[in-house]
């Protein structure tokens, strides 16, 4: 599981990946290393840079942070700042109050506000966005999706000692607020969620987005551009168990994402959404329900929620569901696949650097971001390959979705070891093609980790930055010397960052392909001077390379200006591919092929796009001239075009469009599946899946069924308008899920009440017609 820290007073506490309000303090800077004489230079691994290979854009959003202050954001030209963490899961923008969840005694704590009478104007979230706008920084805002927010602008306890009895631990400043555990450590259950919170639905998210749009403009006009769909929902049963004691299952995660994602897009069509915002690798493997159940029963080899969904892990299943929504509704409601990562290796995540073995482990552990040969040195005990893993899932299950890691932290902010790891991570993010990342949380301006960001964002104090187009850079031993390279668009300079992870000076040859002879400027941050980046002596460079010495424990940025007489860059796009031709057509797939493009330097690949009115959505890529589009809806027309690209990234004009209709699925009728996903004394969670098995669409639906036992009642529901009269329950569609194309399904659900007997309903009607099970 994700590491945690000891709780601090609420005015100081910053739980990892969780408590984020008030703005976090920095990690105390450690002392400079002892003044030892440098070890003599030794031969280092060979380095090589090839500007003609591996070219791709580096997203500026990989240099983001959580809760960076305005001065640091301005200094490093911070591109992205996130308002996130556990406290934002129940943030109420109307009264500017958060609930700190398990990070701090499940307490409601109002934010400091100079003018509470003007709320919701001037809330902390408003001030956060305004500060970002002042520094040209985009915002990631977290939207509550749990169904509860802080009920009023007043302190309140989730587990009052007066109401629920003595507890294992209490807040020393608010002793009636306990940690929700009895003195023997067992959990208190059956508490009242309304002690702190009020129930809300997707309309709350829409109102929050509308408020921000009113104050700052829409996403397309410079307002808030990114919205996290809550924070680590697969841990709600732990972090927010006072209102959500049961783990979040597959279906409910999907349905909440559908409802809240659609609400965001309706309020601000230009906004980008990020989900499922899981806590780590386990968020790809398991639902919150399986993490909840298996943490108590040890069922990790056969988790029940996964088994109920065909044995498919949560991550690919979730992406399949998001793709199905777009195919059914013609609208993308998930733009970024977002999973957090915290290194699980012993000591790596700590604020202190640790001993020599821990520091070496910290520098090795960055390999879990990309390296298929690195077996994670923790309970994970297997290769993680986080970015390639996420990329592979997206490419297979929902092409066109971008990748985000909105929380990560490798510790040791106040030590050169943390700076080396951070510089390595930022280089990896750019090289591996990550689209967005936010460090949890921001360092203080004078900490070594802040200087690691400066190496990439402002190495000379004048806005000097690493390039925006990544090129191929390799090291014979990245464990000793890591190298990253990129071309800069403003002056076409070649920029190199070299990280020496060892305690010795290393002298290495650097081979160059496609570069210019000249003189490279050298900027360096090292253990020799933790106060800042130093301009070092210039480095002569030939057209084929140079040899340089890289000091122990250092980060070196070399800037090689573009020389005269360079051959012109390839700017010629390939010709348009031929019009696609449909081969095999089934109810859910279409096999496409097309005539090849031509190019002066050679075509490297093709991208297949589905046309939605005036827009197109990429659905897949191929190196050859054929591709099968899957996951389609029966008896539905689709239009496709194909584009070609070359090694320089030039993209052709689109091919002529092909429109083709999928086959009609032969089965008919409606089907309803009712599943009790979890139950506890006095309550349960149910999921209901409605499938249109007919050959014609359903436009608007009303589902009805009778509870078999007295005392069964619907409580809070989602993805439908729920009502109950006597034993009869009725659910009516919402605006976004009222149309069911042939062969498609929608899932709805609710938290219910039961008095000991909880049998499942046996008969269902949809629009008055009986449905099968």
N, C-alpha and C positions, 0 to 999 in steps of 0.2 A: 504494500500500500504506500501511498504518498507519505513522505516524512512530515512530522509536525514539530512545532517548537513549543517550549514552555510558554504558558500564557503570561502576559505582562499586564500592568494597569491599562485600563481601556484608553487612556490618553496616549499610550505608547505602543500598544500591541499591534503587531503585524504578523498574523499567522500566514504561513506559506500558502499561496494560492487561494487564500480565503479572506480574512479580515483586511480590508483595505482602506477603511475610513476611521478616523481622520487620516490625512495624508501621512504616509509612513516615514519614520526617521531613517536616516542612512545607517548602514552597518559601520561600526567604529573602525576607523582605519588602523591597521596593524603597524607595528614598527617596521622601519626599513631593515632589510637583511643586514646581518653583521658585516662590517667592513673587512672582508677577506680579500686577499690579493687574487686577481683573476687567474683562473687556470690557463695554461698555455693553449693556444689555438690548436685544434686537431682537425683532421680531415673530416668534413661533413658529407652528407649524402648529396649526390648530383641532383640538380634542379633543372627543369626545362619548361619553357613557355613557347607555345605555338599560337600565334595570333590568327592563323588561318583555320583553326579547328576549334570545335566545341563552343562556337559563338552563340550566345543567347542573352537576352535582356536580364538584368538584375533588378528585381522590384525594389524601389526605395522603401517600401513598407516593411522590409525585413529588419530595419534598424529601429523598430518601435520599442516603447517602454510602457509600463503601467505607472500612472501617477507621478510623472516627471514634473518638477517645478518649472515655472516659466523661465527662470534664468538659465537653467541647464538646457531646456528645450531650445532657447534662442541660440545658445552657444554652439550646440552640435547640430543645429538646423533639423531638429527632431521631426521626422515625417509623420509619426503616428503616436498617439497617446491614448491609453485605454483606461476607462472607468469601469473596473471590474472587481472580481473577488466575491467571496461568500456573502459579504454584507449587502451586495447589490441585488441578490436574489429576492429580497423583500423590500427593496428601496421604494419608498412612496415619494414621488416627486412633488405631490400636491402639498404634503406637510413637511417635506425635507427631513425624513426620518428613516433610519435603517434599523434592521434587526441584525445583531452581530452573530447570531446562530451559535454553533458550538465553539466558535473561536473565542467568544466572551459571554458565557452564561446565558445565551439565548435572549439577550436584552435588546429592547428597543432603546435607541439613543438618538435624540434629535441632533442634527448637525448644527454647528455654530452658524448663526445667520444674523447679519446686522439688521435685517428688516423683515422679520417673519410675517408681519402684517401684509406684505406684498406677495406672498407665496400664491401660486407656484413660481412667479417671476422671482429671479434672484436666488433660486435654490443652489445648493452646492453643485448639482449637475449643470445648471446654467453657468455658474462661474467657471467650472471646469472647461466647458466648451468655449466660453469667451476668452479664457487664457490661451487655449489652443489656437483660436483664430488670430490672436495677437502675435503669435510666433509662426504663423503659416503652417500649423500642425493639424493634420486630420484627426478626428475623434473616432474611437470605438466605444460606443455606449452599450452597456449591458441592460437588457430588458427583462424584467421578472416574467417568468413563464410557469412558476410553481403554482400559481393560483391564489397566492396570499401576498399582502403587503402590510407594512406597519400601520396599525389602525389609527393612530393619532400622534400629534406632536407632544409626546410625553414619554418619560422613562417607564418601562414595564418589564416584567420578568416572565419568561416562558415557563419557568418552574419555580413558582413562589414557595418559599419555605413555609410560610404561614398557611398556604393552601394545600401543599403536597407533602409536607413533613420534612424532617431533617435530611440533609443531603451530604454527599461525600465532600463537596467543596462549594464554597460560596464566594461571591464577589466581596472583597474586603471593603470596598467603597459603597456597596449596596447589598448588605448582608441578607436581604430577603430573596436575592436572586441566586438560585443554586444551579448546579451543572446537570440536573436531571437524573442524577444517580443517587440511590439510597446509600446510607453509610457503608453498607457491605459491597457497594460497587454495582449492584443490579440496577437495571434501568427502571425509571418511573414510567409507567404507561397510563393511558387513559386521561391524560391532561387535556385541557380545553384550549384548542388553537386560538380562540378568540380572546384569550388573555392578552395577547400581543398583536394579533393580526386580524385583517378583514379579508374576506374572499373577493377576488376579482377574476375577470376573464380576459380574453383577447382584446376586448374594448379598452382595457387599461393600457395595454401596449400601444394601441392605436392612438389613444389620447396623449400618451407620453411623446410619441413621434410627432404628432400634430403640434403639440406645444413647442417642441424644439424647432420644428419647421417654421412656426410662427415667429419665434424669437431670432432664429439665425438663418432662415431660408432653407430650402430643400437641399437634398444631397447634390443635385445637379447645379445648384447655385451657390456652392461653397459652405453649405450647412453640414450637419452630421452625416457622414457618408457610410459608416459601418455600424451595424447593430449585432451584438452577441445575443443569441437566443438563450439567455440565462447563463449560469455558471455552474459547471460540473453537476448536471442534473442526476448523473448516475451515483452521486454521493448524497443526494438529498436525504435519504433515510438515515444518514448519520449526521450530516452537518445541519440539517433543518428538521430533525426528527420530532420537534415539538409540534410541527404542523403537518409533517409528512413522514410518518413512522414506517411506511412500507416502501420497498425499493421500486423504482420506476421501470416498468416493463417495456418490451419492444413496442407493443401497439400503442401504449399511451404516449411514449416518446414521439412516435410518428405522428399521432393525432394532434398532440400539442404543437409540434413543429408545423404541421399543416395549418392549424388555426392561427398561431401567432405569426408565422412567416407570412401568411396571406394578409394578416392585419397590418404588418409593417409595409408590405408592398402596396396595399390599398391607400395607406396614409401618405407614403412617399415612394412613388414608383422608381425613383432613381437610387434608393438606398440599397446597400448590399448587406446580406444576412450571413451570419456565421454560426454553424452548429456542427455536431451536438455539444461542443465545448466540453468534451470529456476530460477527466483528470489525468489520464495517462494511457499506457499501452493496454491495460485491462479494459479501458473504455471502448476499444476496438473489439476485444474478444467477448465481453460480457455486458449484458444489460445491468442496470441498477438493481433490478429484482434478483437476477442471478448472483450478483455480488453480495446482496443482502442475505439471501438464502444460503449460498455456499460458504459464506464466512462463518455461518453458524453450524452447518451440517457437513462441510467438507465435500460438496458435490461437484467440485471443479471439473472432473473428467466427464460429467454428464449433466450440465446445468439444465434445470427443467424448462426455463423460459426459452432457451435456445432450442431444446428438443421440440418444443411446441411450435417452432418456426422452421421446421425442416432441417434442423442441425446447423443452420447458417449462423456464423458469428454476427454480432450486432453491427459492426462497421459496414461490411458489404450489404447487409440487409437494409440498413438505414439509407444508404446511397441508392439502392434499388427503389426504395419507396419514394425518395425525393425525385428520382427520374420518372417514376410512374405518375406522380402528381403533375409534372410538367407535360408529359405526354397526354394526359387526360384533359388538362385545363389550358394548355398552351402558354403556361407562365411558370418561370423558374422562381421558386421561393427559397432556395438554398444556393448561395453563391460561393461560400468557402466551407470546406471540410476542416473543422477546427478541433484539434486534440492537443491538450497540454502535455508537457513532458518535464519531469523532475528526475534527475539521476538518482537511482536507488542504491548505488554503491556506497559502502560504509564511509561516512564522513565527507563525501564529496559535496553535498548540498549545504553543509554547515557554514555559518557566517565566518568562523575562524578557518584559517588555511589548513590546520592539522599538521601532523608530522610529515616527514619526508615521504613515507609510503603513501599517505593520503594525498599529498600533492601530486605525486606521480600518477596515482589512480585518477585524480581529477582530470589531468591532461590526457590520459588514455581514454577516459569515459566519453569524450566528445565523439568518439568513433561510433557510438550507438546511434548517432544521427544518420549515418550513411553506410558503414562498413559491413558487408555480409560475412566477413571472417571474424568479426569481433563478437565474442560470446560475453554477454553482459555479466559483470562481476557482482551479481546480487542474487536475490531470490528469483529473478527473472531467468537467469541461467540459460539464455539462448540469444542468438542475434536479434537485435531490435530493428535496425535499419529504418529508423522512424520515417524519414522523408521519402526514400524509395518505397517503403511499405504503403504510406498514404498515397503516393503517386500511382502505384499499381492498382490500388483499390478504386481510385477515381477513374483511371483510364478504363478499367473493366466495367465499373458499375454506374458511373455517371460522368461521362466525358464532358469536359468544359468547366467542371467545378475546380476552383482554385484551392490551394493548401494554406492553412494557417496554424500557427502555434501561438496562441495569445497569452500563454504563461509558460515560462521556463526560467531556471535559475541554477547556475553551477557554483554558487557560493563564493566565499573569500573575496568579497568586494574590496576589502581594505588591503589586499596583498597582491604582489606581482603575480602570484600563481593564479589568482582569480582573473587578472587582466589577460594573462596568456590564454587561459581557457576561453574567455569571452571573445578575444580577437580571433581565435580559431573557429569558434561557433559562427561568428558573423561571416567569415570567409566561406564556411561550409554552406550556410544559408544561401549565399549568392551563387556558389558553384553548383549546388544541387537543385536550384530553381524553386526554392520555397517562395511563396507569394506574399506572406505577411507573418510577422512575429513581434511579440511584445515581451520584453524582459520583466519578470516579476521580482521585486518592484524596482523603481529607478534608484540608481546610486546617488550619493551626494556628489556635488560638482568636483570635489577634490580627491575622490577615491580612484584607485587604479582602474577599476572597471569602467569608470567614466572616460578615462584616457583611452581605453580600448575602443570605445565608440568614436572618440575624437580622431583616432588613427584613420578611420574610414570616412568621417564626416567633416572634420575640420582640423587636419593635421598641422597646418601652418598658422592657425588663428585668423586666417583671411578667407575661410570658406573652401580651402583646398580639400578635395574629396577623391575617394576611390572611384574608378570608372563605373559606367552603367552597363557596359556590355562585357559579360564574362567571356574569357578565352581560356583555352586549355592550359593548365599549369600542373606539373607533376613533380613529386619528390621521390627519390629512391627510398626514403625512410621518413614518412610523415610523422612518425612518433618522435623524431628528433627535430626536423625542420619541416614545417608545413608552409606551402606557398600557394597564393591565390593571385590571379591576374585579371585585369579588366581594362578595356579601352574607355577613355573619357570622351564624351561627345563634344564638349566645349572647345577643346584644343587638339583632339585626337591623340593625346598623350597615352602611353602605355603605363599603367600603374600596377605595381607589385607589392603585396604584403607578405613578408616572410616572418614566421613565428619560430624562434628558437626555444624549444621546450626543455632544453638541457641546462646543466650547470657549467658547461664548457663553451668557450668560443669555438665556433665551427667555421672552417673555411671551405666553401663549396663552389664548384663551377655552376654557372647558370647559362644554359644553352638557350638561344633565342632563334625563333623561326618567324619570318615576316615582320621583323622589327627593324629599327633604324640604328645606325651608329650615332653616337653623340655622347652627351654627358647627363647622367641621371642625378636629380636632386635626391637627397637622402634625409629622411626624418625618422627619429627613433624614440621609442619609449622602452625603458629597461629598469632593472633593479638598481642600476647605478644612479638613477635620478627619478624617484617616484613622484616628484613635484610636477612634472610635465614632459611634453614631447620636445626633443632636442633636435635642432638642425645639425646634421653631421656633415663630414666632408663629402663633396660630390664624388660620384662613381663613374669613371670612364667606361664606355660601353661600345663594343664593336657590333657590326651587323649580325654576328653569329653568337655573341654573348659576352660574358665577363666572369671574373672570379672575385668573390667578396667574402669578407669575414663578418659573421653575425655574432655579436656578443652574447654571452650567457644570459638566459632568462630575458629575452628581448623581443620586441615587435618592431620590425623595420618596414618603412614604406618608401619605395623607390619610385620616382616619377621620371619617365624617359620621354622627352618631347618627341613629337613626330618630325622626322627629318625631311629634307627637300628631295625632290626627284622620286617620291614614292609612286608606285603604280596606282592608278585610280581604283577605288573600292568597287566591288561588283554591285551595281545598282540595277541590273537588267532582270526583270521578273520573268519567270517561265511563261510560256503560252498557256492559254486556258485549256483545261482537260476537255475531252469530248463529253457530250451529253450522256448522263448515266443511263444504263439499261437495266431493267429489273429482271432477275433470274427467278429463283425460287421465291414464292410469296406464300406465307402462312398467315394464320391469325395474328401472330405476334412478331413476325420477322420478315424482312425484305432483303434479298441478296442483290447487291448493286455491283456493276462493273462499268468501266469507261475507257475511252481511248487515251493513251498516254500524252503528257505534255512534253515539250522540248525546252531546253535551256542552254545558254552558252557555257555554263559550268557544270550542268547536270542537276536533274531533279532529285531531291532527297526524300520527298514524301508528299502525301496527299491528305487533305482534311475533308471530311464529309459533313455537310451542314444541312439541317432541316430548316425550311423556310416557314416562318410564322408571320404572315402579313408583311410588314415592312422590315422585319428583323430576321436574323438567322441565328441558329444555335448549333454549335459544333457537337456532333454526336459520335464522332470517332475519327481515327487516323489510320493510315496504312502506308507501307513503303511500296506496295505494288498497286495494281489498278483494279482492285476489288475490295469490297467490304460488306459485311452482313450487319444490318441494323436490327437490333433485337429489342425486346421489351415493349413492343407496340400494342395498340389496342385493336381488337378485331373489327372488321367492317368500318374502317376509318381511312380517309384519304390523307396522304402525306406527300409533301413536296421536298425534293432533295436537290442540292447542288454540290459540286466538288471544286476545290481549289488546290493548286500545286505550290510547293515552296522549294527553294534551293538552299545551298549551304550558307549563303550570306543572309538568309532570312527573308529574301524577297518573295512576295506572295503574288500569284497570278490572279487575273480576273476570274470570276466564277464561271463555271461551265453553264451551258443552257440547263434549265430546270426540268426535272422529271417529276410528274405527279402520278402516284400509284395508290391503289386501295388495298388494304389488307383483307384477308379472307374472312368470311363469316364463321364464327364458332358454332358448331352444330347443336350444342346443348342449350336448354332453355330454362325459364323459370327463375325465381329468386331464391337465394339461400341465405340463411342467417346462422352464424356461429356465435354462441354465447360462452364466454370463458371467465371463470373466477381466477383472476391473476394472482390474488393474494387475499388472505383473510386474517383476522385477529379478533380477540374477544369484543363483540359488539359491532364489528365493522368488516367491510370487505371492499375490494376493488374488482369491478367487472369490465370486460371488454366485449363489445358486440361488433362483429364484422358482417356487413351486408354485401352480397355479391349479386350483380345482375347477370344471370346466365342466359338471358334472352338475346335475340338478334336485333333488338331495337333499344335505343337509349331510354333511360328513365330520367325525366325532367321534373325534379321535385319529389320527395318521398316523405312518408310518415310511417314509422315503425311502431307497432303496438304489441304488447305481451302482458300476461298476468303473472305476478309473483305467486308461487304455490303456497307459501307459508305466511301465517300472520306475523307481523312485526318486521317484514322485509320492506325497506323503504329506500328510494333513491335520494342521495344527498347531493353533493356537488358533482356536476357532470361536465363533459367537454365534448366538443365537435358536434353537438346537436342541442336543440332546445328541449329540455327534459321537463316532464310534468307527471304527476301521479294522482289518480282518483281512486280511492279504495285500493284494490289490488292491481288495478290496471295502470300500466306505465306506457307513456307515449313519448316518442322522440321524433322531432321534426328537423329536417336538414337545415344547415346554415347556408349562407349565400355561396360559399366556396365549394361545398361538397354536395350540392343538390343534383348535379347531373352525373349519372352513372352510365357511361358508355357500355356497350355490350362486352361482357367478359371482365369488367372492372369491379373493384371493391372499394368500400370505404369503411373505416373503423371508427367507432364512437365508444365512449365509456363513461363510467361514473364511480364515485365512492359511495357505498351504500351502508345501511344500518341493518343489523339482524340481531335477533334475541336468542340465538342458539341453534335455530333451524335455518339452513340456508340452501335449500334445493334450487337447482337451475330451472328456469321456465322451459316448458316443453313445446309450446305452440307460439308462432309468430305470424303476424300479418304485415304486409308492406303495401300501402295504399289500398288496404281492404282485401288484398289477395293473400291466401295462405302461402307461406314459404316453407321450403324444406330445410333440414338441418345440415 
